């Protein structure tokens, strides 16, 4: 019972921090304006870790990746890794005696978790944007959603023509994202976790 409560707290807190780090990474990548209150909230929540990590990344030459804030992406990965390890441990997996062979699998599960959450971020951004375009297109969060989703939707619009002045690219992205999650990422993650338990 106590383990379940701790697991719930860890999944909530670490899951939210992973989400916040990823949002900050994608906000910077898609040039979202940080003057928006929602973007400022993400910055405030993540600065405690991002600032020291940026200094470390600057000392390491940003890992040789120019013009990309590697620190926020790395923090998302580290947070997800801690969550994966803690989840396995609290579920009774013998981490300390399992040997070194488990760590590549755990690192891969962590990577899949980051990819899944990234797809989910864009999935919900496109979905919320589509709903708001009908209900309230001038809401304060609209500029963030537009900046975040524009690169993906602009790419899809090259291949998907308008249908009677209706843009079908959001629908195409939502279907594709769900298919990726359901048919590839979630089954692969479950299979990898199953190999650890065996």
C-alpha positions as CSV (number, residue, x, y, z in Angstrom):
1,X,0.0,0.0,0.0
2,X,2.8,2.4,0.9
3,X,4.7,1.4,-2.2
4,X,1.7,2.3,-4.3
5,X,1.4,5.7,-2.7
6,X,5.1,6.4,-3.2
7,X,4.9,5.2,-6.8
8,X,1.9,7.4,-7.5
9,X,3.7,10.5,-6.0
10,X,6.9,9.7,-8.0
11,X,5.0,9.2,-11.3
12,X,3.1,12.4,-10.7
13,X,6.1,14.6,-9.7
14,X,8.7,13.2,-12.0
15,X,6.2,12.9,-14.8
16,X,5.3,16.5,-14.5
17,X,9.0,17.6,-14.5
18,X,9.7,15.4,-17.5
19,X,6.8,17.2,-19.2
20,X,8.0,20.6,-18.2
21,X,11.6,20.0,-19.4
22,X,10.3,18.7,-22.7
23,X,7.9,21.6,-23.1
24,X,10.7,24.0,-22.5
25,X,12.8,22.2,-25.1
26,X,10.1,22.2,-27.7
27,X,9.1,25.8,-26.9
28,X,12.7,26.9,-27.7
29,X,12.9,24.6,-30.7
30,X,9.7,26.0,-32.3
31,X,10.5,29.6,-31.2
32,X,7.5,30.0,-28.9
33,X,7.4,33.5,-27.3
34,X,8.5,33.3,-23.7
35,X,6.5,36.5,-23.0
36,X,3.4,34.3,-22.6
37,X,2.3,33.4,-19.0
38,X,2.2,29.7,-19.7
39,X,5.8,29.8,-21.1
40,X,7.0,31.9,-18.2
41,X,5.5,29.3,-15.8
42,X,7.5,26.5,-17.5
43,X,10.7,28.6,-17.3
44,X,10.1,29.3,-13.6
45,X,9.4,25.7,-12.8
46,X,12.5,24.4,-14.6
47,X,15.2,27.1,-14.0
48,X,16.5,25.5,-10.8
49,X,17.8,22.6,-12.9
50,X,18.2,24.1,-16.4
51,X,20.6,26.9,-15.3
52,X,23.3,24.6,-13.8
53,X,22.8,22.1,-16.6
54,X,23.4,24.8,-19.2
55,X,26.7,25.8,-17.5
56,X,27.7,22.1,-17.6
57,X,26.7,21.8,-21.3
58,X,28.6,25.0,-22.1
59,X,31.7,23.5,-20.5
60,X,31.2,20.4,-22.6
61,X,30.7,22.4,-25.8
62,X,26.9,21.6,-25.9
63,X,27.9,18.0,-26.8
64,X,28.8,19.3,-30.3
65,X,25.2,20.2,-31.1
66,X,24.9,23.8,-32.1
67,X,21.7,26.0,-31.8
68,X,19.8,23.4,-29.8
69,X,19.3,23.6,-26.0
70,X,20.6,20.1,-25.1
71,X,20.4,20.8,-21.4
72,X,16.5,20.8,-21.2
73,X,16.3,17.6,-23.4
74,X,19.0,15.9,-21.2
75,X,17.2,16.9,-18.0
76,X,14.0,15.4,-19.4
77,X,15.8,12.2,-20.2
78,X,17.5,12.0,-16.7
79,X,14.1,12.7,-15.0
80,X,12.5,9.9,-17.0
81,X,15.4,7.6,-16.3
82,X,15.0,8.2,-12.6
83,X,11.3,7.5,-12.8
84,X,11.8,4.3,-14.8
85,X,14.4,3.0,-12.3
86,X,12.3,4.0,-9.2
87,X,9.2,2.4,-10.8
88,X,11.0,-0.9,-11.4
89,X,12.5,-0.8,-7.9
90,X,9.1,-0.1,-6.2
91,X,7.5,-2.9,-8.2
92,X,10.0,-5.3,-6.7
93,X,12.5,-5.6,-9.5
94,X,16.0,-6.7,-8.1
95,X,18.0,-3.8,-9.6
96,X,21.0,-4.3,-7.3
97,X,21.5,-8.0,-8.2
98,X,20.3,-8.0,-11.8
99,X,23.7,-7.2,-13.3
100,X,24.9,-4.7,-15.9
101,X,23.0,-6.3,-18.8
102,X,19.7,-4.6,-17.7
103,X,20.9,-1.1,-18.1
104,X,20.8,-0.9,-21.9
105,X,17.2,-2.1,-21.7
106,X,16.4,0.5,-19.1
107,X,18.0,3.3,-21.1
108,X,16.0,2.2,-24.2
109,X,12.8,2.1,-22.2
110,X,13.6,5.7,-21.0
111,X,14.2,6.8,-24.5
112,X,10.9,5.3,-25.7
113,X,9.2,7.1,-22.8
114,X,10.7,10.5,-23.9
115,X,9.6,9.8,-27.5
116,X,6.1,8.8,-26.4
117,X,5.7,11.9,-24.2
118,X,7.0,14.1,-27.0
119,X,4.4,12.7,-29.5
120,X,1.7,13.1,-26.8
121,X,2.7,16.8,-26.3
122,X,2.2,17.5,-30.0
123,X,-0.9,15.3,-30.2
124,X,-2.7,17.3,-27.4
125,X,-1.3,20.6,-28.8
126,X,-2.9,19.9,-32.2
127,X,-6.1,18.6,-30.6
128,X,-6.5,21.6,-28.3
129,X,-5.7,24.0,-31.1
130,X,-8.3,22.4,-33.4
131,X,-11.0,22.6,-30.7
132,X,-10.0,26.2,-29.8
133,X,-10.1,27.3,-33.5
134,X,-13.8,26.5,-33.4
135,X,-14.6,27.7,-29.9
136,X,-12.2,30.5,-29.0
137,X,-9.4,31.1,-31.5
138,X,-8.1,34.3,-29.7
139,X,-7.4,32.6,-26.3
140,X,-4.1,33.6,-24.7
141,X,-2.7,30.1,-25.2
142,X,-3.4,30.2,-29.0
143,X,0.0,31.7,-29.9
144,X,1.9,29.0,-28.1
145,X,-0.1,26.3,-29.8
146,X,0.3,27.9,-33.2
147,X,4.1,28.1,-32.8
148,X,4.3,24.6,-31.4
149,X,2.2,22.9,-34.0
150,X,3.0,25.0,-37.1
151,X,6.2,23.1,-38.2
152,X,4.4,19.8,-38.2
153,X,1.2,21.0,-39.8
154,X,3.0,23.1,-42.4
155,X,4.9,19.9,-43.4
156,X,1.7,17.9,-43.6
157,X,-0.1,20.6,-45.7
158,X,2.3,20.0,-48.5
159,X,0.8,16.5,-49.0
160,X,-2.8,17.0,-47.8
161,X,-4.9,19.4,-49.8
162,X,-7.8,21.4,-48.3
163,X,-11.2,19.6,-48.5
164,X,-13.8,22.3,-49.1
165,X,-11.7,24.9,-47.3
166,X,-11.2,22.5,-44.3
167,X,-7.7,21.8,-43.2
168,X,-7.4,18.1,-42.7
169,X,-3.7,18.1,-41.6
170,X,-4.6,18.2,-37.8
171,X,-6.8,15.1,-38.2
172,X,-4.0,13.4,-40.2
173,X,-1.5,14.1,-37.5
174,X,-3.7,13.0,-34.7
175,X,-4.4,9.7,-36.4
176,X,-0.7,9.1,-37.2
177,X,0.4,10.0,-33.7
178,X,-2.1,7.7,-32.1
179,X,-1.1,4.9,-34.5
180,X,2.6,5.4,-33.7
181,X,1.9,5.2,-30.0
182,X,-0.5,2.2,-30.1
183,X,1.2,0.0,-32.7
184,X,4.9,0.7,-32.2
185,X,6.0,2.6,-29.1
186,X,3.7,1.2,-26.4
187,X,4.2,-2.5,-27.5
188,X,8.0,-2.1,-27.8
189,X,8.1,-0.5,-24.3
190,X,6.0,-3.3,-22.9
191,X,8.1,-6.0,-24.6
192,X,11.3,-4.5,-23.2
193,X,9.9,-4.3,-19.7
194,X,8.7,-7.9,-20.0
195,X,12.3,-9.0,-20.8
196,X,13.4,-7.4,-17.6
197,X,10.9,-9.2,-15.5
198,X,11.7,-12.6,-17.0
